[in-house]
């Protein structure tokens, strides 16, 4: 592959790998070719999990990056020198911004528009967006991401706490209940829970509550205050601030976007 000329632009597509399969085998020759082309001036763009291969080249070390939100933890774990931004749709990095990454799913549209604007100008990119009905993901990947991290653990005490909180996330003192269910001392529980799940016990409670709130917002028309109460928050204003910080949209904005989408799919006959 080194005998091939270096293209002006190289696009790495989605690799169709599982999030846990972060050890990429069999791509050594491609990685060497990508490094060589970049050294000769190529712009390298990666869509979705293609960023995993781009990271294997070492070109992203010390730089910003993004990939599909479900793979960001895996990318950060395998390449700790890469600054991963799960919330961003398009990231450019490196000398002359010649490393370009798009997030997950349809955000490759955003990546394409960026590349068109870079090569042919903004007006051409805008015309392309109009012709193909492309809407830029202004809110980033956050609203589409699942906040809950389903990480299995061999720690029986932590697993017992997870089972308990899945059924009692709306209780007034959820962390105390998890602690009691685990049978551990408080400091030991906090340390082992963080180690096993990657989240503190309180952060874990918030993820479960907010995911449940998403379902309420998508499927019903309850008042925001009622949803806050239903998932365990007495202060609706606090719930709204937390929701916006974690999800990237206010509860009302989330309902309009995803509740409307669900209704349109249902009205179209989808199950």
C-alpha positions in Angstrom: 0.0 0.0 0.0 3.0 2.3 0.5 3.5 2.3 -3.3 0.1 4.0 -3.7 0.0 7.8 -4.1 -1.1 9.8 -1.1 -4.7 11.0 -1.8 -5.7 14.5 -0.9 -8.5 13.1 1.3 -9.0 9.7 2.9 -12.2 8.7 4.5 -12.3 5.8 7.0 -15.8 4.3 7.3 -17.5 2.7 10.2 -15.7 -0.6 11.2 -18.8 -2.4 12.4 -17.1 -3.6 15.6 -18.5 -4.1 19.1 -17.7 -1.5 21.8 -15.8 -4.1 23.8 -13.7 -5.2 20.9 -11.2 -2.4 21.2 -8.1 -4.5 20.3 -8.0 -4.1 16.5 -6.1 -6.9 14.9 -5.2 -7.1 11.3 -5.1 -3.4 10.5 -1.3 -2.9 11.0 -0.7 -2.3 7.2 -3.6 0.1 6.9 -2.4 2.0 10.0 1.1 2.3 8.5 -0.3 3.5 5.2 -2.5 6.1 7.0 0.5 7.4 8.9 2.6 7.7 5.7 -0.2 9.5 3.8 -0.7 11.9 6.6 3.0 12.7 6.7 2.7 13.4 2.9 -0.1 15.9 3.5 -3.3 13.8 3.3 -6.4 14.9 5.2 -7.8 11.9 7.0 -11.5 11.8 7.9 -13.1 9.0 10.1 -16.8 8.4 10.4 -18.2 6.8 13.5 -16.0 3.8 14.7 -13.5 4.6 12.0 -11.9 6.8 14.6 -10.8 3.6 16.4 -8.6 2.8 13.5 -7.4 6.4 13.2 -6.4 6.2 16.9 -4.4 3.0 16.2 -2.1 5.1 14.0 -1.0 7.2 16.9 -1.8 10.3 15.0 -4.5 11.3 17.6 -2.2 11.1 20.6 -2.3 14.5 22.4 -5.2 15.7 20.3 -9.0 16.0 20.5 -11.2 13.3 19.0 -14.7 11.9 18.9 -16.5 8.8 17.8 -19.9 7.2 18.3 -21.1 8.0 21.8 -21.3 4.2 22.7 -17.6 3.8 21.8 -16.1 6.9 23.5 -15.2 5.0 26.7 -13.5 2.2 24.7 -11.5 4.8 22.7 -10.4 6.6 25.8 -9.5 3.3 27.6 -7.4 2.0 24.7 -5.8 5.4 23.9 -5.4 7.4 27.2 -3.4 10.1 25.4 -6.3 11.0 23.2 -8.8 13.6 24.5 -12.2 12.1 23.7 -15.3 14.4 23.4 -18.5 12.2 23.4 -20.8 15.2 23.1 -19.3 16.7 19.9 -20.5 15.7 16.4 -17.4 16.8 14.4 -13.9 17.3 15.7 -10.8 18.5 13.8 -7.3 18.0 15.1 -3.6 17.9 14.3 -1.4 20.1 12.1 -3.5 22.1 9.7 -6.6 20.3 11.1 -5.9 17.4 8.8 -7.5 14.9 11.1 -11.3 15.1 11.0 -13.8 12.9 12.9 -17.6 12.5 12.8 -19.6 11.0 15.7 -22.0 8.2 15.3 -24.8 7.2 13.0 -26.2 9.9 10.8 -23.6 12.4 12.0 -21.5 11.3 9.0 -23.8 13.8 7.2 -22.3 16.5 9.3 -18.8 15.2 8.5 -19.6 15.2 4.8 -20.9 18.8 4.9 -17.8 19.9 6.7 -15.6 18.3 4.1 -17.6 19.8 1.2 -17.4 23.2 2.8 -13.6 22.7 3.3 -13.0 21.7 -0.3 -15.7 23.5 -2.3 -16.9 26.3 0.0 -19.7 26.9 2.5 -22.3 27.8 -0.2 -21.7 24.4 -1.9 -22.2 22.7 1.4 -25.4 24.6 2.1 -26.7 23.7 -1.3 -25.9 20.1 -0.7 -27.7 20.2 2.7 -30.8 21.7 1.0 -30.9 19.2 -1.8 -30.5 16.2 0.4 -32.6 17.5 3.4 -29.7 17.3 5.8 -30.1 19.0 9.2 -26.9 19.7 11.2 -26.8 18.1 14.6 -26.5 21.4 16.5 -27.1 19.8 19.9 -24.3 17.2 19.4 -24.5 13.6 20.4 -25.6 14.0 24.0 -29.4 14.0 23.5 -29.1 10.7 21.6 -26.8 8.9 24.1 -27.9 6.4 26.7 -26.6 7.7 30.0 -26.8 4.4 31.7 -23.6 2.3 31.5 -24.5 -1.4 31.6 -21.3 -2.8 32.9 -21.3 -6.3 34.2 -19.2 -7.0 37.3 -18.0 -10.0 39.1 -18.2 -8.1 42.4 -21.3 -9.8 44.0 -21.8 -7.0 46.5 -21.9 -4.3 43.8 -24.1 -6.4 41.6 -26.6 -6.8 44.5 -26.7 -3.1 44.9 -27.3 -2.6 41.2 -30.2 -5.1 41.3 -31.7 -3.2 44.3 -31.4 0.3 42.8 -32.9 -0.9 39.5 -36.1 -1.5 41.4 -35.9 1.4 43.9 -34.2 4.3 42.1 -37.1 6.6 43.0 -36.7 6.2 46.8 -35.7 9.2 49.0 -32.4 7.8 50.1 -31.2 5.6 47.2 -27.5 5.5 48.0 -28.2 4.4 51.6 -30.4 1.7 50.3 -27.7 0.5 47.9 -25.2 0.5 50.7 -27.5 -1.6 52.9 -28.1 -4.0 50.0 -24.4 -4.5 49.4 -23.6 -5.3 53.0 -20.4 -3.4 52.8 -18.9 -0.6 54.9 -19.6 2.8 53.4 -16.1 3.7 52.2 -15.5 0.1 50.9 -18.8 0.2 49.0 -18.1 3.6 47.4 -14.6 2.5 46.3 -15.7 -0.9 44.9 -18.8 0.5 43.2 -16.7 3.2 41.4 -14.2 0.6 40.4 -16.8 -1.8 39.1 -19.1 0.6 37.2 -17.0 3.7 36.5 -19.5 5.9 38.3 -20.0 6.9 41.9 -23.2 5.5 43.5 -24.9 8.9 43.3 -24.0 9.3 39.6 -25.3 5.8 39.0 -28.7 6.8 40.6 -28.9 9.9 38.5 -28.3 7.9 35.2 -31.1 5.5 36.0 -33.5 8.3 37.0 -32.8 10.4 33.9 -33.1 7.4 31.6 -36.5 6.7 33.1 -37.4 10.3 32.8 -36.6 10.1 29.1 -39.1 7.3 28.7 -41.8 9.4 30.4 -41.0 12.4 28.2 -41.1 10.3 25.0 -44.2 8.3 25.7 -46.5 10.6 27.7 -47.7 14.1 28.3 -47.2 14.3 32.1 -46.1 17.7 33.4 -42.3 18.0 34.0 -43.0 18.4 37.7 -44.9 15.1 37.8 -42.1 13.3 36.0 -39.5 14.7 38.3 -41.5 13.4 41.3 -42.0 10.0 39.6 -38.3 9.4 39.1 -37.3 10.6 42.6 -36.7 14.3 42.5 -38.8 16.5 44.8 -37.3 19.7 43.3 -38.4 20.0 39.7 -36.1 22.9 39.0 -33.1 20.8 40.1 -34.3 17.9 38.0 -34.5 20.2 34.9 -31.0 21.6 35.5 -29.6 18.2 35.9 -31.4 16.9 32.9 -30.1 19.7 30.7 -26.5 19.2 32.0 -26.5 15.5 31.4 -28.6 15.3 28.2 -27.8 18.5 26.5 -31.5 19.5 26.1 -34.1 20.7 28.6 -36.9 18.2 29.4 -39.3 20.2 27.3 -36.9 20.3 24.3 -36.2 16.6 24.7 -40.0 15.8 24.6 -40.5 17.9 21.5 -37.7 16.2 19.7 -38.0 12.6 20.7 -41.6 12.5 21.7 -42.5 13.9 18.3 -40.3 11.4 16.6 -42.0 8.5 18.5 -45.5 9.8 17.6 -44.6 10.2 13.9 -43.3 6.6 13.8 -46.4 5.3 15.6 -48.7 7.3 13.3 -46.9 5.8 10.3 -47.7 2.3 11.5 -44.4 1.4 13.1 -44.4 -0.9 16.2 
